């Protein structure tokens, strides 16, 4: 199994985990609202759990977007530029995505380390804040791996989709 295919499968697995986090957020929010409206008893800590679900959904879903090259693009100049230039722009875009995600990962290490070192906790549930960083780093690391696969694929194919 090639590196590109393995990265794609890992991204799809994380996408499914992100979908579960999204479903969890929806169910929790609906249950919280129903309980609040019917018996005036909201779910304690629902906001923190929804926040954790949101972080999980966003960062675990990101590698699949990179793998499918599913970012929003505006192809205004693609029709008038030579194909070789368009291919070169795609390769540059893949490498730029890799650099961006790697920088995001590097700049997240210190705040996550601070949260761990200081034992930061959430307000209501007293959950360690480091648990919010786990899906962030899983998603960023997977995104870096997927971006490498996409950049290699773009170089091999000359940038064609």
N, C-alpha and C positions, 0 to 999 in steps of 0.2 A: 504494500500500500504506500503510495507516494506521500510526500510531506504535505503537498497541497490538499490532497484528499483527506488526510488525517486531521489537518487543521480545520477543514470544512466540517468534518464530523464532530470535532470538539466544539466548534462554534454552534452547530445545530443542537448539540446537547445543552449547551449553556442557554441557547435561545428558548428551549423547552423549559428550563428552570426559570428563566425570566418570565415566561408565560404563566407558570404556576404562581410566581410571586405577584403578578398582576391580578390573577384570579383571586388569590388570597386577599389582596387589598380591596378588591371589589366586594367580596363576600363580607369582609370585616366592616367595611364602611356601611354597607346596606344593613347588616345586623346592628351596628351601633346606632344608626338612624332609627330603625324600627324600635329598638329597645328604648331609645331616648323619647320617641314620640308616644309609645304605648304605655310604658310603665315608669317613665322618667328615670331610667337607670342606664346611662350610657356605659359602654365597655371601658373599664379602667385601662389606660395605657394604649387605647386604640390609635391615637395620634402617633405615638412612637413606633408602634408596629407597622402602621401604614408608611411611615417614613422609611423604616428598614425595608419594607417591600418595594418602595419606590427606588431606593438606591440599588437594590438587588435587580429589579426589572431593567433599569437603565444600563447598568454596567455589565450585566450578564447578557443583555441583548446586543450590546455594541459589537462584539466580535462577529456575529452573524451578519451584521450590516456591512462590515468590512469584507467578509468572505464573499458576499453576493455582490459587492461593489454597489450597494443599494443606497448610497448617499444621494441627496438631491443634487442634480447637475443641470446647468444651463448650457445647452449645446448650440449657442448662437453662431459661433465661428466654425463649428465642425464642417458645415456645408461649403464654406468658401476657402478653408485652409487645405493645403495638401495633406494627403493621408499620412505621410511620414511625420509631419509636424503634429498631427492629432495623436498619433501613436507615441511620439516623444512626450507630449503633454501628459498622456495617461501614465507613462512610466514615472515622470516627475511627480505627478499627483500621488502615485502609490508610495514613492519614497518619502514624500512630504507627510503623508498620513502616518507612515511608520515613525518618522522623526517626532511628529506631534504627540502620538500616543506614548512614545518612549519618554518624552519630556513630561507629560502629564504624570506618568508613573514615578519618575524621579522626584518631581516636586510634591508628591503625595507622601513620600516616605517620612519626612520630618513631622508633619501634623499627626500622622498615624502613630509614629513613635512617641510623640508627646502625649497623645491620648492613652497610650499603653503605660508610659512611665508615670504619669500623674494619676492613673486609675480613674479617668473620667467615666462618669455614669450618666444615664439619662435621668430626667427629673422624676417621672412618675414610677416607672418600673425598676429603676436603679440597674438597668442593663449596662454592662460595660460598653462604652462607645467603640471599643476596638471591634466589636461584632459588626458595626456599620462599615468598617474598613475592609473586612474580609471579602465581601462581594466586589468591592471597588478594586482591590488588588487582583482578585481572580479574573475579573473582566479586563483589567488593563494588561495583565500578563498574557491572557489569551488573545487580546487585540494585537499586542506586539507580535506574537507568533503568527497570527493570521495575516497581519500586514506584511510580514516577511514573505509569507507564502504568496500573497497577492503581488508583491513587488517582483518576486522571482518569476511568477507566471507572466506578469506584464513584460518583463525583459525577454523571456523566452518567446512570447508571441508577438513581440514588437509592439506591445501596448494594446493589441486588439482585444476586444471583450470576449 
